[in-house]
């Protein structure tokens, strides 16, 4: 047996309508509820807030979280929680509100400074009790101890520490019924990338993360088209949420690599949604990794497309890339960087920015140097 360690993350509650029963998971009377204006405006928070009110909890709502949340937003959230005397935190929404909630809960409980916890296992104190409720099936943030914050105008920094794990994750498929098809598609591809990169992570790959990643990929690849085409399909929505969660647990233990490293600059500089950034770079990075990860890609291929079962390893591995591209296309996602505003003159900047993501690149099946990154962006252009 190869030596490894594994953290299963938060406790989990999964059921249609589960968001209405959050009060039973937290003992504190004063709660900080972190979300964004879009989620709140759609009424997705209503059942949760009504349940908390019925239980007599005092709730302070912080709904100023933006896409690619900034350090300033995190600090404003912490101040709101401190002013309210919050004893616990709820993160409700997509990856951005959950990322902010994780860091805010930690800072409120520990008293640490934000600048002191960037990096891996720099947050060593104890945060406030935390419940995370995703409204998209993609980021897996509810399952991970990772938060990505935008520092300055464009740089993304990660906080990765076991102290950021939530106490509970709540999966309620009814919260995802109203997602627009393009959001469902992009977040679903993001979750598939989590599973694939966890399975091929060279640094901390292990048998348990492998098993979870494969099951996550089965759920996601088998249900994404249905979830995009019929947003009210409860079975497909539930499968997508569970798949995203399992992928989150997998990559929390076997971290992601090159696809994410090259996706982050697209979000930071061009404000491309994270899931779409991953979809745009996925086939090109997998092609770059092909020689190093051939056997692993071949193992995943029949999970995504059972028709690939009878092929040789090379055919299966290449078939995986083609099957993933077909899923993205069928779900209406663009395939070229030009579609999101990137031009040839931007490639050097993107390649240089990707090199700042060394915490991710070290997990990739093969090296990615700056000239590789530029070539990959050019191929995606």
C-alpha positions, -999 to +999 in steps of 0.1 A: +000+000+000+012+035-009+013+059+020-014+086+019-038+106+040-073+116+033-099+141+047-135+135+039-144+171+046-177+183+059-207+163+070-233+161+043-271+165+041-287+160+007-324+162-001-348+183-021-359+211+002-330+206+026-320+243+025-351+251+046-337+231+076-303+248+081-312+260+116-309+225+129-273+223+119-261+253+139-264+261+176-256+299+174-284+324+176-267+352+156-257+341+121-239+357+091-255+347+058-232+352+029-246+353-006-247+375-037-273+399-051-281+376-080-289+346-059-309+367-035-328+385-063-338+351-078-354+342-044-332+312-039-324+322-004-361+326+006-367+291+020-335+291+040-341+325+054-377+316+063-366+285+081-340+304+101-365+331+110-390+304+121-363+289+143-358+323+160-323+330+146-311+365+141-296+367+106-273+394+091-273+391+053-241+400+034-250+399-003-223+421-018-202+392-031-191+396-067-177+372-092-140+366-086-144+380-051-118+405-039-099+408-007-118+440+000-151+420-002-138+394+022-128+421+047-162+439+044-179+405+051-158+400+082-167+434+094-204+427+089-201+395+109-181+412+136-206+440+140-234+415+142-217+394+168-221+364+146-215+330+161-217+310+129-216+316+092-237+303+062-224+305+027-252+303+001-247+305-036-220+296-062-183+293-056-178+330-049-201+334-019-189+300-005-153+311-009-159+343+009-179+326+036-151+301+043-125+328+047-148+351+067-158+323+091-121+315+096-111+351+102-140+358+125-131+328+147-094+329+146-087+367+146-060+362+120-052+387+093-062+378+057-027+385+044-012+360+067-032+330+055-026+329+017-009+297+006-011+261+019-018+254+056-011+289+067-044+291+084-039+271+116-064+286+140-101+278+145-129+294+126-166+298+134-191+270+127-199+270+090-226+256+067-222+258+029-252+255+005-243+255-032-268+268-058-247+256-087-233+221-095-198+230-103-172+245-080-173+219-053-164+247-029-188+233-003-166+202-001-131+218+000-108+238+023-098+260-005-108+296-012-096+317-042-095+355-037-087+382-062-059+405-048-053+438-065-068+442-100-062+407-114-041+383-093-058+353-077-044+339-045-055+308-028-061+299+009-058+262+013-061+249+048-080+222+067-092+250+090-115+262+061-135+230+059-172+236+066-190+217+093-219+209+070-226+209+033-262+209+022-272+197-013-307+208-023-314+202-060-344+225-060-320+255-056-306+247-091-338+245-110-337+281-122-301+281-134-297+294-170-285+266-194-251+283-200-244+285-163-254+249-158-231+239-187-201+259-175-203+248-139-209+212-149-177+212-171-158+228-141-169+199-119-158+174-146-124+191-148-121+187-110-127+150-113-103+145-142-075+166-127-078+149-092-075+115-110-044+126-128-028+147-100+009+136-097+015+148-062-013+135-039-033+111-060-046+082-039-071+053-041-099+071-023-097+103-044-095+080-075-127+062-066-146+095-058-133+112-090-145+083-112-179+082-096-182+120-099-173+119-135-199+092-141-226+113-125-216+145-142-210+132-178-241+112-177-264+140-166-250+173-178-268+173-211-301+165-194-296+192-168-289+218-195-318+208-217-343+203-189-335+225-159-363+210-138-352+174-140-348+166-103-329+134-109-304+151-132-300+181-110-295+159-079-269+138-097-250+169-109-249+183-073-237+150-059-211+147-087-198+182-081-196+174-044-177+142-049-153+158-073-148+185-047-138+159-020-115+143-046-096+174-055-095+187-020-072+157-014-056+152-049-053+188-061-060+201-096-034+210-121-027+227-155-063+233-167-070+253-136-037+271-137-044+283-173-080+291-165-074+315-137-058+343-158-088+342-181-110+350-151-086+376-136-080+396-168-111+389-190-137+381-163-145+349-180-166+327-156-144+301-141-162+271-155-161+284-190-124+292-186-118+256-177-139+244-207-119+266-231-085+252-219-095+216-212-089+199-245-056+217-251-041+210-217-052+173-219-035+172-253-003+186-237-005+160-210-013+131-233+020+112-233+023+114-195-013+107-186-022+083-215-031+053-193-051+074-169-071+092-196-078+058-212-092+046-179-115+075-177-127+075-213-154+048-211-169+065-181-175+096-202-185+077-234-192+039-230-186+036-268-149+040-262-147+008-242-134-015-270-106+008-283-069+006-275-053+029-250-044+056-275-078+056-290-095+057-256-073+086-244-079+106-275-116+097-274-118+112-239-107+146-252-131+144-281-160+132-259-155+161-234-153+186-263-186+171-277-203+176-243-192+212-241-204+219-277-237+201-271-243+223-241-237+255-261-203+265-247-179+284-270-147+266-279-124+295-288-108+322-266-117+348-293-153+343-282-146+357-248-125+387-260-090+373-260-067+384-289-033+373-301-017+403-284-029+389-250-011+356-252+022+367-236+004+383-207-018+352-201+012+329-202+031+350-177+001+351-154-003+314-156+032+309-142+020+325-109-001+294-103+027+272-093+007+256-065-014+241-093+012+235-120+032+212-096+002+188-096+000+185-134+010+152-151+039+169-170+057+203-167+041+235-180+066+262-186+058+297-198+064+288-234+041+258-231+014+280-216+017+304-245+014+276-270-017+263-253-034+297-252-025+301-289-041+267-297-072+278-279-074+312-296 
